[in-house]
Structures are given as structure tokens and as C-alpha cells.
């Protein structure tokens, strides 16, 4: 499994499905739960709930912080991740709406594309996909999925 495929599956089958309450099955790769020291080395705050999914020559990180999941990796096929994840999200949730695509204010050489995914029971998943800008030297991809309740 390529990192972009792992991110796509984790975004759809874990992060969005977790917000929707429809998680089923297991991810085909067992995660390694990172300890506090390992999280600290990654620059994550104390108390982080972070997993690492090892793949052939790389891997994917998955951090859960209350209503927000962050899934990321560097190198490998990061330039292909945007198309792979977008395809997975729009195939699983055809009504997903792209709300913007702009320079990522948090990081130079990155862009961020956002999707709003309406879910049953008044829930909404905001999916932010940070990807390398054209001519970027940053082989990195980050997906943030945030759950919200929409008042009707």
C-alpha cells in the first residue's frame, strides 16, 4: 500500500466515518502507538494520541485530538496524495462540496483545499487537504478532518 492510498483510506474509513458513527472493519496495517517521548520528538503537544502506520519504506501518522484528526506523511508519493484522497472522499461522499483552494497560511510552499462533507444526524466533516504547491520542494501531505454538529 502506498502512503497516499493509506491516507485516503484513513480519511474516509476512520476520520470521516468516525464523525458519522459508521466505522466498521479494521485497517489492513496495524498501527504503532507512539509514546510521549516519540510524540515530543515530532513536535506534538503533551497528551497527544498519535499512531504510526508503517508501510514499506515509509509510513503515515494519525493523530486524534477531540473532534479533529490529522493524518500526514512526508516524501514518497506526496505529490499524488491530493488526487488520491479527493477521489476517495468524493466517491464515498458524492455530495461533498469543495469550499476553497488557497495558499496554506501555516506553511509556505503548500496549498490547502477544503471540502465540506454533510453527514447524517446533522453532522459535518470539514476535510482540509494540505498539499505541495506547484514547484514546491516540500514532499509532504497533511489531511485534517474536523467534526461539527450543524444546528438545523
Buried (B, 14 or more C-beta within 10 A) or exposed (E): BBBBBBBBBBBBBBBBBBBBEEEEEEBEBEBEEBEEEBBEEEEBEEEBBBBBBEBEEBBBBBBBBEBBBBBBBBEBBBBBBBEBBBEBBBEBBEEBEBEEEEEBEEBEBBBBBBBBBBBEEEBBBBBBBBBBBEEBEBBBBBBBBBBBEEEE
